[in-house]
Amino acid sequence: MSTPYAKLPAWADYGLIPVINLAVAFIVAGFVVLLVGENPFRAAVILVEGAFGKGTGIAFTLFYATTFIFTGLSVAVAAHCGLFNIGTEGQAYIAGLGIAIVCLSFDSTLPWWLTFPMAIVASALVGALWALIPAYLQARRGSHIVITTIMFNFIAASSMVYLLVGLLKPAGSQAPQTRNFLAGAELPKLNWVIELFGAKIRSAPLNVTFLLALLMAFLVWLLIWRTKLGYEMRTYGHSPKAARYAGISETRIIITAMMISGALAGMMALNPVMGDQHNVAIDFVSGAGFVGIAVALMGRLHPVGIVLAAVLFGMLYQGGAELAFEMPAISRDMIVIIQGLVILFAGALEHMFRPYIQAMFASFSPRSVGMEVVKGRGA
């Protein structure tokens, strides 16, 4: 007779399993570091100290985490509706166009606190509209959302290259980017918050978009678990047949979920465009949309878990840069391998250890113990 599986408590499902997967990923990464002749324990210390040991490192870690919070939330909202939005990368990229239009139009006449809300709306609107087409094709034509969103990533990239080397590039400039924004489109930094705790920051791009990301995480929690729309999304994601039987419009729920997902992806562009480089350049997204898939999976599609997973990947990005500098044998490609291992165990192999943990909980559950007592009395 097979061992029964127990329903895991929330702390094990959302905490224990991700921690085990993460630990295994870093153990395997340690063997990779050993293969290049370096000490894995020293590498781990450098990685953590590079991300959290100084004020500048903390600021950069949170800056990267801001980007991943947006993309992780984007993937999670679609996933709760049973949709795998791989188009987060393209939706964030094309949203840069909306931000560019707002910033280039008003950066010389309005202060940042008026430009910023308009840029938020523009980025969310463009990202949502870019997600609308694959959503419509899925809902009305049966085109698989994975295929169409991947295709739209390439369309977004090609469109942005065309615009940045042509229409949006300043006359006489050789760089494929817009002109630099003026002060009215530059977001204030949040470095002073870290400096309140005694840390010193030379220069770091952490900005107010971090607060917007946390606000969006809270609003996503409200949407998914405290609204009728969120209940309908989760119902459809769990069982489309049951949702249709309950009278939930398949077309409406798919399009709505994907547009919200696209809007969150679009807002990701605010962080690098207005908070750091102050222009729209080619490939400013830099793969953050794909990292968001791992962040969402590792965070178990819950906003709190996504924020924590985003900080982890921010640590890998910032600490990895320090590690490559301190240990020349560990190149940036090695850092990508470490990040890939985390994605592998936290994403693709997320259920590797779940059956064993469920069996362990089943063996210690009161029902299991009671059955053993009954068997003992029967003997």
Secondary structure, DSSP 8 states (H G I E B T S, - for coil): ---------HHIIIIIHHHHHHHHHHHHHHHHHHHTT--HHHHHHHHHHHHHSSHHHHHHHHHHHHHHHHHHHHHHHHHHTT---TTHHHHHHHHHHHHHHHHHHHTTTS-HHHHHHHHHHHHHHHHHHHHHHHHHHHHHH---HHHHHHHHHHHHHHHHHHHHTTTTS-TT--SSB-----GGG---B-HHHHHTTT---SS---BTHHHHHHHHHHHHHHHHHHSHHHHHHHHHHH-HHHHHHTT--HHHHHHHHHHHHHHHHHHTTHHHIIIIISS-BTT-STTHHHHHHHHHHHTTT-HHHHHHHHHHHHHHHHHHHHHHHH-TTS-HHHHHHHHHHHHIIIIITTTSSHHHHHHHHHHHSHHHHHHHHHHHHH-
